[in-house]
Amino acid sequence: MDFAGYDVELRYGAVTRQVQLKSSLAGGRVAFRNISKKLEDAPSGCIVWSVVGVPVVGDPPALPVSYRVLGAGPGAPFRLAVGLATAKQARGNVKGEKADRPGFRRVPKARFSTLEGVSVLSDWLFGPP
């Protein structure tokens, strides 16, 4: 579990990013992501959501991946937008009611920016070389 609100810390040069990782299949029905409010405590937090496509047969074979990202620029703190809904527990109680997860917010897919390619993702995370 990401007790600090992020899964991995990445460093390149003078820039350090605290990254919460998400993933899904291209064409999937994921409409939002639950994001930990603790990520706001990190000095330069962000979310990287990998969207994996159908493998392409070829020589060499390829696995298409695009990225959805949310956060401020390198070195800037992460702030969730005001007014986002509180996330719910994945499982309901015996009555089927799903309790709130007060430390998490539901962030709609539309709030994320889409990036194509690892080099573009790297520039977004750390700035251009």
N, C-alpha and C positions, 0 to 999 in steps of 0.2 A: 504494500500500500504506500502511496506517496504521502507520507506524514507531513511533508513541508509544502504540499500543494503542487509539486512537480515530480516528474519521473527521472529526469537526467539533467545534469549540468554540463553544458558544452562551452569550451573555451577556444578562441582563436585570436592570437595576438593579445591586444589589451581588452578585448570584449569577452564577457562571460554571460551566457544566457541560461536561464532556468526554464526547462521545457517540459510541458505536460504533453504526452504523446497520446494520440487517438488514431484509430484506423477503421476503415470500412471498405466494402466492395463497391466498385463503380456500379451505378444503377440500383444500388440498395435504397431502402426506404428511410434511412436515417435523416430526420428533419431537424434535429437539435443535438447538442452535446451538453452533458452536465459538467460544469467547470467548478473546481474548488476555489472558494474565496481566498484561501491561504496563498494562492498564487500572487495575490496583490501585495503580499509581504516580501516577495522576492525582489531583489534589486532590478532585475531585467527579465521578468517572466514573459512567457508566451505559450501559445498552443500550436502544435504542428499536427495536423490531421492528414494522414496518408490515405489516399483513395486508390485502391489497387484494381486494375482492370483485368480483363481476360488475357491469359498468356498468348503471345503471338508466336506461332511456329515459324522458324526460319533458321538461318545460319549467321550469327548465333541467335538462339531463341531470345525473346524479349518479354519482359513483364512491365506493361505500361503502368506508371504511377504518376499521379498528380498530387498536389498538396493544397490543403486549405490551411490558412494561417490566421491567427488573431493575436494582436499585441502591438506594442509600440516599437519604435526603432531600437537599434542596438544601444544598450546602456540606459534606456528609459524604462521607468516602472510600468507594470501592467495594471490597467484599471478596467473593471467590468462596468458596463453601461448601467446606469440607474434604471430601475423599473423592470429588470428581468425577473421572470418567475422563479420561485424557489423550486429546486428539484425535488422529486419524490423518490421514495424507496422503490427498488425494482420489484420487490415482492410485497404483497398485501398481508395484513394480519388475518386472523380466522374469519373475519367479516368481509375480507377482500379489500379493506381500506388501506391505501398506501400512505404512510406517514411522510411528512416533510423531512427533507435533509437540509437543515438551516445553513450549513456551511457550503452549500453548492447552489449554483444558479443554472437554469436552462438557457443555453445560448443558441438561438436559431442559426441554421446553416447559412442563411443570407448575410449574417454578420461577419462571416469569414471571407477573406480574399483568396482567390484561386491562383496558384503558381504552377507553372509547367517546368519541370526539370530540377535536378539537384543543384545546378549552378545558380539558378534563380533563387532557390530556397536558401542557399549559402549566402548570397548577397543580401537577402532579406534579413537573415539572422545576424550577420556580422558586418554588413556594409560591403561595398565593392572593394576588390583587392587594390 
